[in-house]
Amino acid sequence: MAEIQNDPVASVIEDLYPLAQVAKILRCSRKSVYRLISSGRLNAVRWGRSYRFRREDIQRFLKSSAINGAKTQPAENKRVRSY
């Protein structure tokens, strides 16, 4: 039996990461990844009793979490409380 070379399902499955690998990528604990899922900040696919993560969802989360230095206010514009 010949194998199908361009199987779209196989390519999708290859782009799914287990929770432990996502925790390593994000450099956080597994519990923190569960919190990100619960809060809706990180999309996940339920695979049986475990979660899997699409590469696009991880990249989207990382881009949305990036800190952009250009958006911060200069120090002279910040209010200072006097007591």
N, C-alpha and C positions, 0 to 999 in steps of 0.2 A: 504494500500500500504506500503510495507516495504522500509525503508530507506537504502541507500547504505552506509555502514560503512567506506569503504576505498575510498571515492570519491576524486580523485586527484585534481579536480577543487576546491572543498571546502577547501582543505588544502592550495592551492595556494592563495585563497582569504583571508584566515586567516593570511597569512604572508605579507599582504599588509598594509602599514601604510599611513594614511592621512598626508598632508603637515603640519598641525598644530602639530601633534604628533612628526614628524621628527624634527621640529624646537625646540621642547622641549628636545628631545634626544640630539640634537647637541648644545643646549643652545645658540641659535641664533634667529634672527628675521625671519619671514616668507619671507621677501624680500631677506634676505641673502640666504635662501634656493632656491628661484627663480634664484638668481645669480649663484649659484652652478650648477643648471640645465642648464642655458644658456651657462655657460663656459664649460660644458661637464664633470665637475669633479664628479658630482653625477647623476647617472642614475635614470630615473623616467618612470613610465608607465602612459600614458594619459588615464584617466577614465572619459569619458564624457567631462565636462568642467574643471575637476580638475585633479590633479596629485596624484598618489599613488606610494609608494616606497616599493620595495622588501627588505626583511630583509637582504639578501645577499649583496645587493647594499649598504645598510647603513653600514654594517660591513666592506665591502671592502673600502669604503670611509674613515671610521675611522682608519683602519689599514694603509692606504696610507698617512693619515694626521698626523700620530703619529710622534713625534719628538724623534729621537734616539740620545741619548747623546754621544754614542761612535763614531759617525761620525763627530763631531765637532773638529776643530783644537785646539791644546793646545795654550795658550796665548803666549808662547815664539816664536811660529812660525809665528805669525801675523806680518804684516808690519806696522810700525808706521811712520806717516808722520812727518817730521821735517820742521818747518817754519823758 
